[in-house]
Amino acid sequence: MLCRVFLDLYDDESYISKLEDGSNSQWTVRVDGIEGTAAYIPFIPSWAYDDVSCGNALDLLRNLHDDSYDLVIALAILEHFDQDEGLEFLSHLKRIGKKCIISVPKKVMPQEVTGYPYETHRSHWSDTDLAACGFNRFIPHFGVWIAIHDPEVGPVAQVVRQATQVKQALNFSGESSMPYRSADTDLVEIGKSLGTIMDSLSAIREQQEITNSERLSIKYRLRSWMPKLKVKAG
């Protein structure tokens, strides 16, 4: 619903007529969804999605082609699969979406709802688990892991970003699955180590930019050609 609002309605003065149209032919962005429980379908606004498929998400995802969507969002869904199904679920999200965003509670509490099997909590996931599955960006949040799979993020930028987020986490009360002792002296040492790593990575990235700029410059090219021109002239 928020995707539809912000991508198609937010800056459009004629949004009321779009909502009243009801045909979904007026949308600029295609938004499809999956709902596991048929009883919930009537509560979904007709304008929110172009199409809503009902059924087991794994069965539906298996039939979708690679890179079917620019972005795939799966919020508070992963914990409803067991570990093996969850791994398959994540692999399909990365396969069908050029980028994907997922969220999962940091503390998954027991949950069962009679008559609604898809509401059961079946697994627990940490940031380390998600990183091992290829999710390379994390948005800080006190209660959930918000993980992003973005193939366009390079390894150096990725490490800098992760180090920054871990360093920020030392200043807040949120939990992390990263193992460390709680003593203040240990936290200080971790902070110093992260600062050193970040400085080194920043220096590497800065040097790469300087090197690339020099090698692409006309001055560098002319200087590299001069020996060859002298040989030919002689």
Secondary structure as the mmCIF struct_conf table of DSSP 4:
data_model
#
loop_
_struct_conf.conf_type_id
_struct_conf.id
_struct_conf.beg_label_comp_id
_struct_conf.beg_label_asym_id
_struct_conf.beg_label_seq_id
_struct_conf.end_label_comp_id
_struct_conf.end_label_asym_id
_struct_conf.end_label_seq_id
HELX_RH_AL_P HELX_RH_AL_P1 LEU A 2 ARG A 4
HELX_RH_PI_P HELX_RH_PI_P1 VAL A 5 LEU A 9
TURN_TY1_P TURN_TY1_P1 TYR A 10 ASP A 11
TURN_TY1_P TURN_TY1_P2 GLU A 13 SER A 14
HELX_RH_AL_P HELX_RH_AL_P2 TYR A 15 ASP A 21
BEND BEND1 SER A 23 ASN A 24
TURN_TY1_P TURN_TY1_P3 SER A 25 GLN A 26
BEND BEND2 THR A 28 VAL A 29
STRN STRN1 ASP A 32 GLU A 35
BEND BEND3 GLY A 36 GLY A 36
HELX_RH_3T_P HELX_RH_3T_P1 ALA A 38 PHE A 43
BEND BEND4 ILE A 44 ILE A 44
TURN_TY1_P TURN_TY1_P4 SER A 46 ALA A 48
BEND BEND5 ASP A 50 ASP A 50
STRN STRN2 ASP A 51 CYS A 54
BEND BEND6 GLY A 55 GLY A 55
HELX_RH_AL_P HELX_RH_AL_P3 ALA A 57 LEU A 61
TURN_TY1_P TURN_TY1_P5 ARG A 62 ASN A 63
BEND BEND7 LEU A 64 LEU A 64
HELX_LH_PP_P HELX_LH_PP_P1 HIS A 65 HIS A 65
TURN_TY1_P TURN_TY1_P6 ASP A 66 ASP A 67
STRN STRN3 TYR A 69 LEU A 75
BEND BEND8 ALA A 76 ALA A 76
HELX_RH_3T_P HELX_RH_3T_P2 LEU A 78 HIS A 80
BEND BEND9 PHE A 81 PHE A 81
HELX_RH_AL_P HELX_RH_AL_P4 GLN A 83 ILE A 96
STRN STRN4 GLY A 97 PRO A 105
BEND BEND10 LYS A 106 LYS A 107
TURN_TY1_P TURN_TY1_P7 THR A 114 GLY A 115
HELX_RH_3T_P HELX_RH_3T_P3 PRO A 117 GLU A 119
HELX_RH_AL_P HELX_RH_AL_P5 ASP A 127 ALA A 132
TURN_TY1_P TURN_TY1_P8 CYS A 133 GLY A 134
STRN STRN5 ARG A 137 ILE A 139
BEND BEND11 PHE A 142 GLY A 143
STRN STRN6 VAL A 144 HIS A 149
TURN_TY1_P TURN_TY1_P9 PRO A 151 GLU A 152
BEND BEND12 VAL A 153 VAL A 153
HELX_RH_AL_P HELX_RH_AL_P6 PRO A 155 ALA A 169
TURN_TY1_P TURN_TY1_P10 LEU A 170 ASN A 171
BEND BEND13 PHE A 172 PHE A 172
BEND BEND14 SER A 177 MET A 178
HELX_RH_AL_P HELX_RH_AL_P7 ASP A 184 LEU A 216
BEND BEND15 SER A 217 SER A 217
HELX_RH_AL_P HELX_RH_AL_P8 ILE A 218 ALA A 233
#
